[in-house]
Amino acid sequence: MDESTLAALRSAGPDCGHIAAAAEAEAEAEAEAEAEEAYPLGGRPSSLAGRSVTNKVLAILAAFSVDTPELNLTELARRAQLSVPTAHRRVAELLAWGALERTPQGRIRIGLRLWEVGSLAPRGLALREAALPYLEDLYELTHENVQLAVREDTEVVFVERITGRRAVPVHTRVGGRFDIHATGVGLALLAFAPPDVRDRVCASPLQQYTEWTIADPLTLRTCLGTVRAKGYAVSDRQITSDTLSVAAPILSLDGTARAAVSLVVRSDGAHPGPLAIAVRAAALGITRALASSEGRHLTGRNAPGSRDVVGMV
């Protein structure tokens, strides 16, 4: 609404006061929306100018994290870099669809509908269904932490975990991400990843979690070569000083890792060799289960990673 129309409504007297106020509010909302598109950070030019509705919705969903699973509208708008009115509109739509939900205290959190959709991801649902019997067997054998993970570019995403009350505490969670160069599953995935992925990881800064974390690219390349030769990875106190992880890749027919399975135990007194036999047997079993579900057949001779564990499954 232009200024001349607003001026006419203001001068029309008290009978048009409510109309004028409503018109002014509408004009302010329009101006704010335009300003947000041009300067989403509140008056300063930004690379986020001209964001689409989809981009804004994704920013709202990305605002939630393990540390901030619940937010109020103001917090959500700030983290998503949106104005409060825009965040309010998008959140209302997400609440109606079920992607978000309100807590009894009125805060906002991720809704069950979003989890339902996410569970349909092929690398989550199909992999978990094929792997779960072997993960359960591995847990019953050891009563230690059992983990299943996939690679997402240069990060690890955990898709399943079984843990016991007496198992060593771990920092991972289902759906959580972690650096690929330090965890057992990460090393197993990286060792059997395409060469360009290994090159990108080795060319990037390697975060050091403990004094034993591999933070040198040349040392990491040597470690990955050892993993490929042995068929399993050992991460000894690289994430925390009290844990040791032994992991094996779940390989595709082309030799690349589609997932990895691991045991995480206390580092004191741990013997990686026997753990590796059990972990590799589980990885081979999962490989065969996936092949069967996909209509393929693997024999002991052509099953990936089957060299010294084929007789165990």
Buried (B, 14 or more C-beta within 10 A) or exposed (E): EEEEEBEEBBEEEEEBEEEBEEBBEEBEEEEBBEEBEEBBEEEEEBEBEEBEEEEBBEBBBEBBEEEEEBBEBEBBBEBBBBBBBBBEBBBEEBBEEBBBBEEEEEBBEBBEBBEEEEEEBEBBEBBBEBBBEBBEBBBEBBBBBBBBBBBEEBBBBBBBBBBEEEBBEBEBEBEBEBBBBBBBBBBBBBBBBEEEBBEEBBEEEBEBBBEBBBBEBEEBBEBBEBBBEBBBBBBBBBBBEEBBBBBBBBBBEEEBBBBBBBBBBEBEEBEBEEBBBBBBBBBBBBBBBBBEEEEEEBEEEEBBBBEEBBEEB
